[in-house]
Amino acid sequence: MQEHFHFTTDRVKLQKQYASILLFVSAQLSSIQIPLQRRNRHLLKQKDEVIITIHVLGKLLGFTSERAWHRFVIGNLFPKDLFPERSRYNRRCRALSFA
């Protein structure tokens, strides 16, 4: 039933949830300020707080498949060229899991 979730989601409600989670995550990350050692920082398409927010939103909406969630994000929240590809997104989520 997960594949039909795309058609039953209210886009405005989804964007409001995204904005409220992003506000909370940004406030929390600004107080932590853990410097991450990263190569190719200039190639990042999204900031860390956006990646964490998207990951949390996926868990709140009940997505269990990383692939299905990435496809949902590309189709509903971000254009494909402004969001990392699936493998890069999943690696960044795992790297940010301690933050």
PyMOL commands that set and color helices and strands:
alter all, ss='L'
color gray80, all
select helices_A, chain A and resi 2-8+11-32+41-43+48-61+66-76+80-82+86-98
alter helices_A, ss='H'
color red, helices_A
deselect
rebuild
show_as cartoon
